[in-house]
Amino acid sequence: MLYQTLATAVAVIHFAFIVFVIAGGFLVLRWPVLKWIHLPAALWGALIEIGGWICPLTILENVLLRRAGAAGYDDGFVAHHIFRVIYPNGLTRGMEFAIAAFVIAINVAVYRKVFY
């Protein structure tokens, strides 16, 4: 029960981080000091998607799920939790690049406004 609860907490934190990466720039428009937190987070998120890497939070969630007796999963957090709903046939590499481009475009637009 403890490991399942911890795995769920990690999944919620991971999801919140992803939302912050995608939309946190809008918070920066309101509170510019957040750029020092958001910019590295956005860069990390884009690098994870572009590089095809597995986020350490995904690894932690899987360790906790396995300790809880669950199977865990082999794909990344986004592919496992989010795109199973949006893209039932699976996440392709092209979709990952499109997601990264979308995140980068949003943040470039926001940061142009913040810095200019």
C-alpha positions as CSV (number, residue, x, y, z in Angstrom):
1,M,0.0,0.0,0.0
2,L,2.8,2.4,0.9
3,Y,4.7,1.8,-2.4
4,Q,1.5,2.2,-4.4
5,T,0.7,5.5,-2.7
6,L,4.3,6.7,-3.3
7,A,4.1,5.7,-7.0
8,T,0.8,7.6,-7.3
9,A,2.3,10.6,-5.7
10,V,5.3,10.5,-8.1
11,A,2.9,10.2,-11.0
12,V,0.9,13.3,-9.8
13,I,4.1,15.3,-9.3
14,H,5.4,14.2,-12.7
15,F,2.1,15.3,-14.4
16,A,2.3,18.6,-12.6
17,F,5.9,19.1,-13.8
18,I,4.8,18.4,-17.4
19,V,2.0,20.9,-17.1
20,F,4.5,23.4,-15.7
21,V,6.9,22.8,-18.6
22,I,4.2,23.3,-21.2
23,A,2.2,26.2,-19.6
24,G,4.5,27.6,-16.9
25,G,5.7,30.3,-19.2
26,F,2.3,31.9,-18.7
27,L,3.0,32.1,-15.0
28,V,6.3,33.8,-15.9
29,L,4.3,36.5,-17.6
30,R,2.6,37.2,-14.3
31,W,5.6,36.6,-12.0
32,P,8.8,37.1,-14.0
33,V,11.0,35.7,-11.2
34,L,9.7,32.2,-12.0
35,K,11.7,32.3,-15.2
36,W,14.7,31.0,-13.2
37,I,12.6,27.9,-12.3
38,H,10.6,27.5,-15.5
39,L,13.3,28.0,-18.1
40,P,15.5,25.1,-16.9
41,A,12.4,22.9,-16.5
42,A,11.3,23.7,-20.0
43,L,14.7,23.0,-21.4
44,W,14.8,19.7,-19.5
45,G,11.3,18.7,-20.8
46,A,12.3,19.5,-24.4
47,L,15.5,17.6,-24.1
48,I,13.8,14.5,-22.6
49,E,11.3,14.5,-25.6
50,I,13.9,15.3,-28.3
51,G,16.5,12.9,-26.9
52,G,14.0,10.1,-26.4
53,W,15.3,9.7,-22.9
54,I,13.4,8.2,-19.9
55,C,12.8,10.8,-17.2
56,P,14.2,9.9,-13.7
57,L,10.7,10.3,-12.3
58,T,9.4,7.6,-14.6
59,I,12.2,5.3,-13.3
60,L,11.3,6.1,-9.7
61,E,7.6,5.5,-10.4
62,N,8.4,2.1,-11.9
63,V,10.6,1.1,-9.0
64,L,7.8,2.0,-6.6
65,L,5.2,0.2,-8.7
66,R,7.3,-3.0,-8.8
67,R,7.8,-2.8,-5.1
68,A,4.0,-2.5,-4.7
69,G,3.7,-5.7,-6.7
70,A,2.5,-4.0,-9.9
71,A,4.0,-4.5,-13.3
72,G,5.4,-1.1,-14.0
73,Y,5.8,0.0,-17.6
74,D,8.6,0.2,-20.2
75,D,7.7,3.3,-22.1
76,G,7.9,6.9,-20.8
77,F,5.5,8.7,-18.5
78,V,3.9,10.7,-21.3
79,A,3.5,7.6,-23.5
80,H,2.1,5.5,-20.7
81,H,-0.2,7.8,-18.9
82,I,-1.2,10.6,-21.3
83,F,-0.9,9.3,-24.8
84,R,-2.7,6.0,-24.1
85,V,-5.8,8.2,-23.9
86,I,-5.0,10.7,-26.6
87,Y,-3.3,8.3,-29.1
88,P,-4.6,4.7,-28.5
89,N,-2.4,3.2,-31.1
90,G,0.8,4.4,-29.4
91,L,3.2,7.2,-29.4
92,T,5.5,7.5,-32.4
93,R,8.9,9.3,-32.6
94,G,7.3,11.9,-34.9
95,M,4.7,12.7,-32.3
96,E,7.4,13.1,-29.7
97,F,9.1,15.7,-31.9
98,A,5.8,17.4,-32.6
99,I,5.2,17.7,-28.8
100,A,8.7,19.0,-28.3
101,A,8.2,21.6,-31.1
102,F,4.9,22.6,-29.6
103,V,6.4,23.1,-26.1
104,I,9.4,25.0,-27.5
105,A,7.1,27.3,-29.7
106,I,4.9,28.2,-26.8
107,N,7.8,29.0,-24.5
108,V,9.7,30.9,-27.2
109,A,6.7,33.1,-27.7
110,V,6.3,33.7,-24.0
111,Y,9.9,34.4,-23.3
112,R,10.1,36.8,-26.2
113,K,7.4,38.8,-24.4
114,V,9.2,38.4,-21.0
115,F,12.6,39.5,-22.3
116,Y,11.6,42.2,-24.8
